[in-house]
Every structure is written in structure tokens, then in C-alpha cells.
Amino acid sequence: MKIRHYSLAFIFPILLLVSAFTALPAKAAEQVLDLDRLAVDFTNRESRSISLRVGSADGISAKMNFAVLDSTGRQIAEFFPNEIMIDRFWSGPLDQENFARVRTGDPVIRINLSESEATRLREQFHERMVLLREERRKRRLELLGEEKVDLEEQINELDVESVGLKNDIKSIQEELKREKSLSERHIDDLQEQVDELRDERSELTTEREELLDKRNTLLRRSSPPQDRISDLNTEIADLDREIGQFNLEIGDHRDDIRDLREESRELEEAIREVRDQQRELDSEKAELQLGLKEVMREIGELKKQQR
């Protein structure tokens, strides 16, 4: 195998080129921070923190220190990266007065602090974080206290409504019992009258059929007695009217029986509807009680965290 030999004059320029490209990322990171073009990107009122659009990909570390400037170039607040992401970082809580002066777009510069100054800055942030957590805990306790009162009031209202529904059910049941007792007796009386009317109608129908037979027999004669046939027609017509009247009375009694049974069914349906309302109310109350239990649990945990 033939071994090729390269001169240093050929290799050295290549090494310089590789070295230059290898140094680019670090240089680029320095340039991003040294360009003096950093600015506040977001502010979070609840946590009193600010965010910049640079992160770990830009070389940001928790040891760095920064300051927000106002429009005149004066420092508003000093801070350090507390939560670092790839393309942005968030500070810890700023002093309340200084945070109120910070606006989105305010310029930010990197600053150099002594070790003691950097330590003190981080101690101040820690103290504010503790105070902020305590403020949040108290606010949450207040909100939970209001929610607890609201849930208890809703449960009490449901209890009152539940008592009313139970009284409604009891009242309807008593009314249904009375109605059924009266309607059953009334229905029995009506049914007895219907049976009697049917018997009388049956007798009239039999009598009518006999008259029809007599008339038909007379009509078959060679010389039918017209006077007698006319009398029979009159009697048959009278019977038809009586039978028709019986049919009307029987129909009226049947309607009365149907109405009485319908009244009972309506009362039974009313009971079912009220019971459905009671079940819905019980379900709603159970959900509220679960919510109240969760609120009480969270209140207990927050009280344990009290300093």
C-alpha cells in the first residue's frame, strides 16, 4: 500500500478553517449577549417576574446577572435567570415597586456583580419568593373560604327544597289515596248504572226486534193493513229514540269512569315527577358535598403550610 505524505503547508490552512468554524457557536452566544439589544419580552403580574427571549441555546446560565433599564438608561431592577428554557428564561419575583415600573420592551443589559452582591441578590429573590408564596396562600385561603360559604349556602337551600319536595310527595300521596277511594266507589256506582242501562237497552232492543218481525209479517200479506203497520212504525221509532237515549247515557257514564281513572293517573304521574326532582336534587347535593369536601381538604393543607 502506498502511503501519501502531505506537507504542513497544505494541512495548516485546513486546521485553521476547522478551528474557526468550531468557535462559531460560543462566539455567536457572546455576540447575542454583548449586542446590548436584550429587552423585556413578557411580564407576569401574579409572580412579579419578567421573561427575555434568550435561553440555554444562547448560553444563558443561572450565574449571570441582568438589569432592566428605563427610558433614560437608569437601572430599574436587577435580576438573574431563575427558570431557563431553550429559547427564553424567566426571572424570579421582582420588588413590587420596581416591577410596577417595568414595561414590555424595556431594554435589558448584562451586569457584573461581586460575589457578595450576587449572593445578596439571590437571597432577596428567595425572600420575595417566600413572601409571594405566603401572599398566594392567603389569597387562596380567602377564595376557598368564600367558596366554602357559597357551597354551604347552596347545600342548605337544597335541604330546604328537599323538605318541600318530600312534603309535596306526602301531600300528593294522601290526595291520591283519597281520590282513589272516592273514585273507586264512584266508578263502581257508575259501572252498576251502566250495567242497568245495558239491561234496559237490551229489553228495548228485544221489543224492537219483535215489532220489526210483526211489521214484516204484515208487509208480506197481499193486502197489508196500513194503519197497523203505521202504528208499528211509530212504536219502533219510539223504541229507537229510547235506545239512542240509553246509548247516550251509557256513553256519558263511560266518559265519567275514564275521567276518574285519568285523574288518578295524573296524580300518580305528579308523584313520579316530584320523585324525579327529588333524585336530581339529591344528585346535585351529593356533587356539592364532594366539592365542599375538596375545599375543606385544600383549606386544611394550606393551613398546615402557614409559617
Secondary structure, DSSP 8 states (H G I E B T S, - for coil): -------HHHHHHHHHHHHHHHTHHHHHHHHHHHTS-EEEEEEETTTTEEEES--GGGT--TT-EEEEE-TTS-EEEEE-EEEE-SS-EEE----HHHHHH--TT-EEEEE---HHHHHHHHHHHHHHHHHHHHHHHHHHHHHHHHHHHHHHHHHHHHHHHHHHHHHHHHHHHHHHHHHHHHHHHHHHHHHHHHHHHHHHHHHHHHHHHHHHHHHHHHHTSSS--HHHHHHHHHHHHHHHHHHHHHHHHHHHHHHHHHHHHHHHHHHHHHHHHHHHHHHHHHHHHHHHHHHHHHHHHHHHHHHHT--
